[in-house]
Amino acid sequence: MLVVVVLSFVLTELPQGVLALASAVDQRIFDNVYVPLGDVWDVLVLINSSANFILYCSMSAQFRATFKRVFSVHSDRGMRVQIDGQLY
């Protein structure tokens, strides 16, 4: 699972990072490449963030159990969140 998460992060963040570095060296790269593609890279990062949650839920039984325990909804008290052993 960690390999998949890291690979998806690198694939979505690396192009934007390379373009940011190249833009720092040459203003024309910023104007001709970064400005038109900036929104595309931002959407890729947002998709990666959403995909990470889905990956964690689908691949980790411990994550699912903790998520259910932390965000369980009880009809008598509403949503209960446990932080450091305290229920809120």
C-alpha positions in Angstrom: 0.0 0.0 0.0 2.8 2.4 0.9 4.4 1.9 -2.5 1.1 2.8 -4.3 0.6 5.9 -2.1 4.1 7.1 -2.7 4.0 6.4 -6.4 0.8 8.3 -6.8 2.2 11.2 -4.9 5.4 11.4 -6.9 3.5 11.1 -10.2 1.2 14.0 -9.3 3.6 16.3 -7.5 6.8 15.8 -9.6 5.7 17.5 -12.8 4.5 20.6 -10.9 7.7 20.7 -8.9 9.9 20.4 -12.0 8.0 23.1 -13.7 8.3 25.4 -10.6 12.0 24.9 -10.6 12.3 25.5 -14.3 10.1 28.6 -14.0 12.5 30.0 -11.4 15.3 29.7 -13.9 13.5 31.0 -16.9 10.4 33.4 -16.9 9.4 32.2 -20.4 8.8 28.7 -19.0 6.5 30.1 -16.4 4.5 32.1 -19.0 4.4 29.5 -21.7 4.1 26.2 -19.8 3.3 26.8 -16.1 0.4 29.2 -16.5 -1.5 27.1 -19.0 -0.9 23.8 -17.2 -1.0 25.0 -13.6 -4.7 24.2 -13.1 -4.2 20.7 -14.6 -1.5 20.0 -12.0 -3.7 21.4 -9.2 -6.5 19.1 -10.2 -4.1 16.1 -10.3 -3.0 16.9 -6.7 -6.7 17.1 -5.6 -7.4 13.8 -7.3 -4.4 12.3 -5.6 -5.6 13.4 -2.2 -9.0 11.8 -2.8 -7.5 8.7 -4.2 -5.3 8.3 -1.1 -8.3 8.2 1.1 -9.9 5.5 -1.1 -6.6 3.5 -1.2 -6.3 3.6 2.6 -9.9 2.5 3.0 -9.6 -0.3 0.5 -6.2 -1.6 1.5 -6.0 -1.3 5.3 -8.4 -3.1 7.6 -6.8 -1.2 10.6 -7.6 2.2 8.9 -11.2 1.1 8.2 -11.7 0.0 11.8 -10.2 3.2 13.2 -12.2 5.4 10.9 -15.4 3.6 11.9 -14.6 3.9 15.6 -13.6 7.6 15.4 -16.5 8.7 13.2 -19.2 6.4 14.3 -22.6 8.0 14.5 -24.9 7.1 17.4 -28.5 8.1 17.3 -28.6 9.1 21.0 -25.6 11.4 21.0 -24.9 12.4 17.4 -21.4 12.1 16.1 -18.7 11.1 18.6 -15.1 11.7 18.0 -12.4 10.1 20.2 -9.2 12.0 20.7 -6.5 10.7 23.1 -9.0 8.5 24.9 -11.6 11.2 25.4 -15.0 11.1 23.6 -16.3 14.4 22.2 
